[in-house]
Amino acid sequence: MQETRRKNKDRFGQCLLCGRTAELTFHHLIPKKVHRRKFFASAFSRETLSEGIYVCRLCHSGIHDLYDDYC
């Protein structure tokens, strides 16, 4: 539960994608935009919807440049 509270805050560490040591941001694996859609709300638990990874800002921006938030 404590991890859930901390996920919205930035932290400093090693990026899981590039390995750079930098300030990290939380990236949701299932985009927050779709969490309220009926399919996602019924197919996934609240815990699964809130899963994500910590990545540096450059990698986080790169993810959003390559993949849109619409499933």
Buried (B, 14 or more C-beta within 10 A) or exposed (E): EEEEEEBEEEEEEBBEBEEEEBEBBBBBEBBEEBBEEEEBEEEBEEEEBBEBBBBBEEBBEBEEEEEEEEE
